[in-house]
Amino acid sequence: MPSQDQITSQGTNSQGNNYDTRSDSSGNTGYHYSNNNGSYYYSNTNGSNYYNSGNGYSQYTSSSGDTSKSYSSNDKK
């Protein structure tokens, strides 16, 4: 069973974007980043990544490297 992530630090950078860093009981690290333009990015402790543009585009990459992308009608390409 996967362990619960613990937030090891958090804050706001000079551009006003929020972030936190995380670790699990196995020593794996990751971070979550939330931008003031509505986009966000997760680099998870299990090796997966998730990005959301805030404009209808998102991309998920699993820990094994498989990627899936999603577009919605309001995507600003």
Biopython code that builds the backbone (N, CA, C, O; Angstrom):
import numpy as np
from Bio.PDB.StructureBuilder import StructureBuilder

atoms = [
    (1, "MET", "N", (0.840, -1.176, 0.000)),
    (1, "MET", "CA", (0.000, 0.000, 0.000)),
    (1, "MET", "C", (0.891, 1.246, 0.000)),
    (1, "MET", "O", (1.825, 1.329, 0.797)),
    (2, "PRO", "N", (0.612, 2.233, -0.894)),
    (2, "PRO", "CA", (1.469, 3.415, -0.964)),
    (2, "PRO", "C", (1.377, 4.238, 0.311)),
    (2, "PRO", "O", (0.335, 4.302, 0.964)),
    (3, "SER", "N", (2.485, 4.857, 0.641)),
    (3, "SER", "CA", (2.508, 5.686, 1.842)),
    (3, "SER", "C", (1.955, 7.066, 1.534)),
    (3, "SER", "O", (1.934, 7.500, 0.382)),
    (4, "GLN", "N", (1.514, 7.741, 2.565)),
    (4, "GLN", "CA", (0.990, 9.088, 2.455)),
    (4, "GLN", "C", (2.149, 10.066, 2.273)),
    (4, "GLN", "O", (3.152, 9.981, 2.981)),
    (5, "ASP", "N", (2.014, 10.994, 1.325)),
    (5, "ASP", "CA", (3.020, 12.045, 1.156)),
    (5, "ASP", "C", (2.962, 13.016, 2.332)),
    (5, "ASP", "O", (1.895, 13.294, 2.879)),
    (6, "GLN", "N", (4.120, 13.517, 2.702)),
    (6, "GLN", "CA", (4.218, 14.557, 3.718)),
    (6, "GLN", "C", (4.760, 15.818, 3.054)),
    (6, "GLN", "O", (5.744, 15.755, 2.317)),
    (7, "ILE", "N", (4.133, 16.954, 3.306)),
    (7, "ILE", "CA", (4.636, 18.226, 2.786)),
    (7, "ILE", "C", (5.854, 18.626, 3.605)),
    (7, "ILE", "O", (5.781, 18.740, 4.828)),
    (8, "THR", "N", (6.982, 18.840, 2.918)),
    (8, "THR", "CA", (8.222, 19.174, 3.618)),
    (8, "THR", "C", (8.514, 20.674, 3.606)),
    (8, "THR", "O", (9.223, 21.177, 4.478)),
    (9, "SER", "N", (7.971, 21.386, 2.625)),
    (9, "SER", "CA", (8.071, 22.844, 2.607)),
    (9, "SER", "C", (6.984, 23.388, 1.698)),
    (9, "SER", "O", (6.465, 22.674, 0.841)),
    (10, "GLN", "N", (6.646, 24.639, 1.887)),
    (10, "GLN", "CA", (5.654, 25.284, 1.032)),
    (10, "GLN", "C", (5.849, 26.777, 1.082)),
    (10, "GLN", "O", (6.443, 27.310, 2.019)),
    (11, "GLY", "N", (5.339, 27.454, 0.058)),
    (11, "GLY", "CA", (5.498, 28.897, 0.042)),
    (11, "GLY", "C", (4.990, 29.509, -1.243)),
    (11, "GLY", "O", (4.298, 28.860, -2.029)),
    (12, "THR", "N", (5.339, 30.758, -1.447)),
    (12, "THR", "CA", (4.973, 31.524, -2.633)),
    (12, "THR", "C", (6.243, 32.147, -3.186)),
    (12, "THR", "O", (7.005, 32.771, -2.449)),
    (13, "ASN", "N", (6.473, 31.978, -4.489)),
    (13, "ASN", "CA", (7.692, 32.540, -5.061)),
    (13, "ASN", "C", (7.500, 34.010, -5.433)),
    (13, "ASN", "O", (6.433, 34.575, -5.193)),
    (14, "SER", "N", (8.511, 34.621, -6.009)),
    (14, "SER", "CA", (8.485, 36.052, -6.302)),
    (14, "SER", "C", (7.463, 36.434, -7.375)),
    (14, "SER", "O", (7.088, 37.601, -7.484)),
    (15, "GLN", "N", (7.006, 35.451, -8.171)),
    (15, "GLN", "CA", (5.968, 35.720, -9.172)),
    (15, "GLN", "C", (4.555, 35.522, -8.608)),
    (15, "GLN", "O", (3.574, 35.691, -9.332)),
    (16, "GLY", "N", (4.447, 35.172, -7.339)),
    (16, "GLY", "CA", (3.143, 34.975, -6.720)),
    (16, "GLY", "C", (2.561, 33.596, -6.923)),
    (16, "GLY", "O", (1.370, 33.386, -6.695)),
    (17, "ASN", "N", (3.391, 32.642, -7.355)),
    (17, "ASN", "CA", (2.940, 31.267, -7.575)),
    (17, "ASN", "C", (3.185, 30.436, -6.315)),
    (17, "ASN", "O", (4.211, 30.589, -5.651)),
    (18, "ASN", "N", (2.248, 29.568, -5.997)),
    (18, "ASN", "CA", (2.349, 28.734, -4.802)),
    (18, "ASN", "C", (2.995, 27.388, -5.131)),
    (18, "ASN", "O", (2.809, 26.849, -6.222)),
    (19, "TYR", "N", (3.745, 26.861, -4.187)),
    (19, "TYR", "CA", (4.382, 25.562, -4.383)),
    (19, "TYR", "C", (4.474, 24.825, -3.059)),
    (19, "TYR", "O", (4.403, 25.428, -1.988)),
    (20, "ASP", "N", (4.629, 23.528, -3.150)),
    (20, "ASP", "CA", (5.037, 22.756, -1.982)),
    (20, "ASP", "C", (5.907, 21.599, -2.443)),
    (20, "ASP", "O", (5.766, 21.110, -3.564)),
    (21, "THR", "N", (6.786, 21.176, -1.589)),
    (21, "THR", "CA", (7.604, 19.992, -1.853)),
    (21, "THR", "C", (7.134, 18.884, -0.927)),
    (21, "THR", "O", (6.669, 19.138, 0.184)),
    (22, "ARG", "N", (7.262, 17.645, -1.405)),
    (22, "ARG", "CA", (6.718, 16.499, -0.691)),
    (22, "ARG", "C", (7.717, 15.361, -0.668)),
    (22, "ARG", "O", (8.609, 15.273, -1.512)),
    (23, "SER", "N", (7.551, 14.495, 0.310)),
    (23, "SER", "CA", (8.328, 13.257, 0.343)),
    (23, "SER", "C", (7.451, 12.158, 0.931)),
    (23, "SER", "O", (6.490, 12.428, 1.652)),
    (24, "ASP", "N", (7.800, 10.915, 0.610)),
    (24, "ASP", "CA", (7.082, 9.794, 1.201)),
    (24, "ASP", "C", (8.023, 9.023, 2.120)),
    (24, "ASP", "O", (9.198, 9.369, 2.246)),
    (25, "SER", "N", (7.509, 7.989, 2.753)),
    (25, "SER", "CA", (8.304, 7.258, 3.742)),
    (25, "SER", "C", (9.473, 6.505, 3.125)),
    (25, "SER", "O", (10.381, 6.086, 3.844)),
    (26, "SER", "N", (9.469, 6.326, 1.802)),
    (26, "SER", "CA", (10.579, 5.655, 1.117)),
    (26, "SER", "C", (11.666, 6.625, 0.678)),
    (26, "SER", "O", (12.688, 6.205, 0.137)),
    (27, "GLY", "N", (11.454, 7.924, 0.908)),
    (27, "GLY", "CA", (12.445, 8.926, 0.521)),
    (27, "GLY", "C", (12.243, 9.493, -0.869)),
    (27, "GLY", "O", (13.065, 10.284, -1.333)),
    (28, "ASN", "N", (11.164, 9.108, -1.549)),
    (28, "ASN", "CA", (10.865, 9.685, -2.857)),
    (28, "ASN", "C", (10.364, 11.112, -2.668)),
    (28, "ASN", "O", (9.623, 11.397, -1.727)),
    (29, "THR", "N", (10.770, 12.004, -3.564)),
    (29, "THR", "CA", (10.380, 13.402, -3.444)),
    (29, "THR", "C", (9.550, 13.843, -4.646)),
    (29, "THR", "O", (9.584, 13.220, -5.707)),
    (30, "GLY", "N", (8.825, 14.903, -4.462)),
    (30, "GLY", "CA", (8.019, 15.482, -5.523)),
    (30, "GLY", "C", (7.626, 16.890, -5.142)),
    (30, "GLY", "O", (8.000, 17.385, -4.079)),
    (31, "TYR", "N", (6.867, 17.538, -6.016)),
    (31, "TYR", "CA", (6.390, 18.884, -5.712)),
    (31, "TYR", "C", (5.106, 19.162, -6.467)),
    (31, "TYR", "O", (4.813, 18.538, -7.487)),
    (32, "HIS", "N", (4.359, 20.096, -5.952)),
    (32, "HIS", "CA", (3.160, 20.605, -6.598)),
    (32, "HIS", "C", (3.361, 22.103, -6.787)),
    (32, "HIS", "O", (3.837, 22.795, -5.886)),
    (33, "TYR", "N", (2.997, 22.590, -7.954)),
    (33, "TYR", "CA", (3.218, 23.992, -8.304)),
    (33, "TYR", "C", (1.915, 24.550, -8.863)),
    (33, "TYR", "O", (1.374, 23.999, -9.822)),
    (34, "SER", "N", (1.411, 25.608, -8.295)),
    (34, "SER", "CA", (0.159, 26.223, -8.716)),
    (34, "SER", "C", (0.427, 27.670, -9.104)),
    (34, "SER", "O", (0.810, 28.485, -8.266)),
    (35, "ASN", "N", (0.222, 27.984, -10.382)),
    (35, "ASN", "CA", (0.545, 29.312, -10.893)),
    (35, "ASN", "C", (-0.649, 30.254, -10.790)),
    (35, "ASN", "O", (-1.800, 29.816, -10.804)),
    (36, "ASN", "N", (-0.368, 31.540, -10.687)),
    (36, "ASN", "CA", (-1.455, 32.504, -10.567)),
    (36, "ASN", "C", (-2.201, 32.728, -11.879)),
    (36, "ASN", "O", (-3.179, 33.476, -11.899)),
    (37, "ASN", "N", (-1.769, 32.104, -12.977)),
    (37, "ASN", "CA", (-2.502, 32.176, -14.247)),
    (37, "ASN", "C", (-3.492, 31.018, -14.396)),
    (37, "ASN", "O", (-4.132, 30.879, -15.439)),
    (38, "GLY", "N", (-3.621, 30.186, -13.355)),
    (38, "GLY", "CA", (-4.576, 29.077, -13.388)),
    (38, "GLY", "C", (-3.967, 27.739, -13.744)),
    (38, "GLY", "O", (-4.640, 26.715, -13.626)),
    (39, "SER", "N", (-2.712, 27.711, -14.176)),
    (39, "SER", "CA", (-2.078, 26.433, -14.516)),
    (39, "SER", "C", (-1.467, 25.804, -13.268)),
    (39, "SER", "O", (-1.189, 26.487, -12.283)),
    (40, "TYR", "N", (-1.266, 24.499, -13.330)),
    (40, "TYR", "CA", (-0.602, 23.817, -12.222)),
    (40, "TYR", "C", (0.135, 22.584, -12.718)),
    (40, "TYR", "O", (-0.174, 22.037, -13.776)),
    (41, "TYR", "N", (1.108, 22.161, -11.938)),
    (41, "TYR", "CA", (1.967, 21.040, -12.298)),
    (41, "TYR", "C", (2.235, 20.214, -11.057)),
    (41, "TYR", "O", (2.590, 20.750, -10.008)),
    (42, "TYR", "N", (2.065, 18.911, -11.179)),
    (42, "TYR", "CA", (2.374, 17.982, -10.099)),
    (42, "TYR", "C", (3.482, 17.044, -10.546)),
    (42, "TYR", "O", (3.357, 16.377, -11.573)),
    (43, "SER", "N", (4.538, 16.990, -9.799)),
    (43, "SER", "CA", (5.564, 15.968, -9.954)),
    (43, "SER", "C", (5.443, 15.109, -8.707)),
    (43, "SER", "O", (5.884, 15.506, -7.628)),
    (44, "ASN", "N", (4.850, 13.943, -8.853)),
    (44, "ASN", "CA", (4.461, 13.131, -7.710)),
    (44, "ASN", "C", (5.579, 12.218, -7.220)),
    (44, "ASN", "O", (6.496, 11.880, -7.969)),
    (45, "THR", "N", (5.491, 11.828, -5.968)),
    (45, "THR", "CA", (6.513, 10.972, -5.366)),
    (45, "THR", "C", (6.562, 9.589, -5.999)),
    (45, "THR", "O", (7.566, 8.888, -5.869)),
    (46, "ASN", "N", (5.493, 9.183, -6.683)),
    (46, "ASN", "CA", (5.491, 7.867, -7.336)),
    (46, "ASN", "C", (6.101, 7.909, -8.735)),
    (46, "ASN", "O", (6.109, 6.897, -9.436)),
    (47, "GLY", "N", (6.619, 9.090, -9.153)),
    (47, "GLY", "CA", (7.262, 9.224, -10.452)),
    (47, "GLY", "C", (6.354, 9.711, -11.557)),
    (47, "GLY", "O", (6.830, 9.967, -12.663)),
    (48, "SER", "N", (5.070, 9.849, -11.304)),
    (48, "SER", "CA", (4.147, 10.355, -12.318)),
    (48, "SER", "C", (4.140, 11.886, -12.309)),
    (48, "SER", "O", (4.539, 12.514, -11.328)),
    (49, "ASN", "N", (3.683, 12.471, -13.412)),
    (49, "ASN", "CA", (3.595, 13.926, -13.550)),
    (49, "ASN", "C", (2.237, 14.300, -14.119)),
    (49, "ASN", "O", (1.657, 13.552, -14.906)),
    (50, "TYR", "N", (1.739, 15.444, -13.721)),
    (50, "TYR", "CA", (0.479, 15.940, -14.265)),
    (50, "TYR", "C", (0.597, 17.447, -14.468)),
    (50, "TYR", "O", (1.027, 18.174, -13.572)),
    (51, "TYR", "N", (0.208, 17.908, -15.664)),
    (51, "TYR", "CA", (0.207, 19.341, -15.972)),
    (51, "TYR", "C", (-1.178, 19.727, -16.459)),
    (51, "TYR", "O", (-1.785, 19.010, -17.254)),
    (52, "ASN", "N", (-1.676, 20.862, -15.982)),
    (52, "ASN", "CA", (-2.930, 21.418, -16.460)),
    (52, "ASN", "C", (-2.679, 22.882, -16.789)),
    (52, "ASN", "O", (-2.197, 23.638, -15.946)),
    (53, "SER", "N", (-3.005, 23.280, -18.008)),
    (53, "SER", "CA", (-2.714, 24.638, -18.470)),
    (53, "SER", "C", (-3.660, 25.680, -17.879)),
    (53, "SER", "O", (-3.354, 26.873, -17.888)),
    (54, "GLY", "N", (-4.802, 25.238, -17.369)),
    (54, "GLY", "CA", (-5.822, 26.171, -16.918)),
    (54, "GLY", "C", (-6.669, 26.693, -18.056)),
    (54, "GLY", "O", (-7.630, 27.432, -17.836)),
    (55, "ASN", "N", (-6.309, 26.304, -19.299)),
    (55, "ASN", "CA", (-7.028, 26.738, -20.505)),
    (55, "ASN", "C", (-7.584, 25.567, -21.304)),
    (55, "ASN", "O", (-7.915, 25.725, -22.479)),
    (56, "GLY", "N", (-7.690, 24.407, -20.692)),
    (56, "GLY", "CA", (-8.300, 23.274, -21.375)),
    (56, "GLY", "C", (-7.348, 22.183, -21.820)),
    (56, "GLY", "O", (-7.798, 21.163, -22.343)),
    (57, "TYR", "N", (-6.064, 22.357, -21.636)),
    (57, "TYR", "CA", (-5.096, 21.328, -22.008)),
    (57, "TYR", "C", (-4.536, 20.696, -20.744)),
    (57, "TYR", "O", (-4.208, 21.390, -19.782)),
    (58, "SER", "N", (-4.429, 19.379, -20.754)),
    (58, "SER", "CA", (-3.767, 18.701, -19.644)),
    (58, "SER", "C", (-2.964, 17.518, -20.186)),
    (58, "SER", "O", (-3.257, 16.976, -21.252)),
    (59, "GLN", "N", (-1.965, 17.146, -19.432)),
    (59, "GLN", "CA", (-1.118, 16.014, -19.816)),
    (59, "GLN", "C", (-0.726, 15.249, -18.562)),
    (59, "GLN", "O", (-0.291, 15.826, -17.565)),
    (60, "TYR", "N", (-0.889, 13.946, -18.640)),
    (60, "TYR", "CA", (-0.501, 13.061, -17.541)),
    (60, "TYR", "C", (0.560, 12.102, -18.047)),
    (60, "TYR", "O", (0.411, 11.519, -19.121)),
    (61, "THR", "N", (1.626, 11.934, -17.285)),
    (61, "THR", "CA", (2.657, 10.961, -17.603)),
    (61, "THR", "C", (2.790, 10.028, -16.414)),
    (61, "THR", "O", (3.069, 10.467, -15.298)),
    (62, "SER", "N", (2.592, 8.745, -16.654)),
    (62, "SER", "CA", (2.669, 7.762, -15.577)),
    (62, "SER", "C", (4.118, 7.523, -15.182)),
    (62, "SER", "O", (5.043, 7.959, -15.868)),
    (63, "SER", "N", (4.299, 6.833, -14.084)),
    (63, "SER", "CA", (5.658, 6.534, -13.618)),
    (63, "SER", "C", (6.404, 5.629, -14.591)),
    (63, "SER", "O", (7.634, 5.585, -14.567)),
    (64, "SER", "N", (5.681, 4.905, -15.448)),
    (64, "SER", "CA", (6.331, 4.050, -16.443)),
    (64, "SER", "C", (6.596, 4.782, -17.763)),
    (64, "SER", "O", (7.169, 4.206, -18.688)),
    (65, "GLY", "N", (6.178, 6.055, -17.850)),
    (65, "GLY", "CA", (6.464, 6.857, -19.037)),
    (65, "GLY", "C", (5.339, 6.960, -20.039)),
    (65, "GLY", "O", (5.496, 7.626, -21.063)),
    (66, "ASP", "N", (4.199, 6.322, -19.782)),
    (66, "ASP", "CA", (3.047, 6.439, -20.680)),
    (66, "ASP", "C", (2.416, 7.820, -20.513)),
    (66, "ASP", "O", (2.195, 8.286, -19.396)),
    (67, "THR", "N", (2.130, 8.467, -21.647)),
    (67, "THR", "CA", (1.598, 9.827, -21.619)),
    (67, "THR", "C", (0.220, 9.881, -22.242)),
    (67, "THR", "O", (-0.028, 9.255, -23.273)),
    (68, "SER", "N", (-0.676, 10.626, -21.619)),
    (68, "SER", "CA", (-1.978, 10.893, -22.214)),
    (68, "SER", "C", (-2.216, 12.399, -22.152)),
    (68, "SER", "O", (-1.856, 13.062, -21.180)),
    (69, "LYS", "N", (-2.830, 12.922, -23.212)),
    (69, "LYS", "CA", (-3.096, 14.349, -23.313)),
    (69, "LYS", "C", (-4.587, 14.561, -23.515)),
    (69, "LYS", "O", (-5.278, 13.716, -24.083)),
    (70, "SER", "N", (-5.066, 15.692, -23.046)),
    (70, "SER", "CA", (-6.480, 16.015, -23.176)),
    (70, "SER", "C", (-6.622, 17.472, -23.592)),
    (70, "SER", "O", (-5.916, 18.344, -23.085)),
    (71, "TYR", "N", (-7.538, 17.729, -24.515)),
    (71, "TYR", "CA", (-7.821, 19.081, -24.980)),
    (71, "TYR", "C", (-9.310, 19.337, -24.831)),
    (71, "TYR", "O", (-10.119, 18.438, -25.062)),
    (72, "SER", "N", (-9.679, 20.543, -24.450)),
    (72, "SER", "CA", (-11.092, 20.888, -24.432)),
    (72, "SER", "C", (-11.333, 22.010, -25.435)),
    (72, "SER", "O", (-10.389, 22.574, -25.988)),
    (73, "SER", "N", (-12.596, 22.325, -25.663)),
    (73, "SER", "CA", (-12.933, 23.295, -26.701)),
    (73, "SER", "C", (-12.422, 24.698, -26.398)),
    (73, "SER", "O", (-12.285, 25.507, -27.316)),
    (74, "ASN", "N", (-12.138, 25.007, -25.145)),
    (74, "ASN", "CA", (-11.641, 26.353, -24.835)),
    (74, "ASN", "C", (-10.120, 26.403, -24.729)),
    (74, "ASN", "O", (-9.564, 27.371, -24.210)),
    (75, "ASP", "N", (-9.452, 25.372, -25.216)),
    (75, "ASP", "CA", (-7.995, 25.338, -25.191)),
    (75, "ASP", "C", (-7.428, 26.465, -26.044)),
    (75, "ASP", "O", (-7.809, 26.624, -27.203)),
    (76, "LYS", "N", (-6.521, 27.241, -25.472)),
    (76, "LYS", "CA", (-5.876, 28.341, -26.191)),
    (76, "LYS", "C", (-4.525, 27.848, -26.713)),
    (76, "LYS", "O", (-3.516, 27.962, -26.017)),
    (77, "LYS", "N", (-4.498, 27.312, -27.910)),
    (77, "LYS", "CA", (-3.275, 26.745, -28.492)),
    (77, "LYS", "C", (-2.430, 27.828, -29.114)),
    (77, "LYS", "O", (-1.360, 27.543, -29.654)),
]
sb = StructureBuilder()
sb.init_structure("model")
sb.init_model(0)
sb.init_chain("A")
sb.init_seg("    ")
for serial, (resi, resn, name, xyz) in enumerate(atoms, 1):
    if name == "N":
        sb.init_residue(resn, " ", resi, " ")
    sb.init_atom(name, np.array(xyz, "f"), 0.0, 1.0, " ", f" {name:<3s}", serial, name[0])
structure = sb.get_structure()
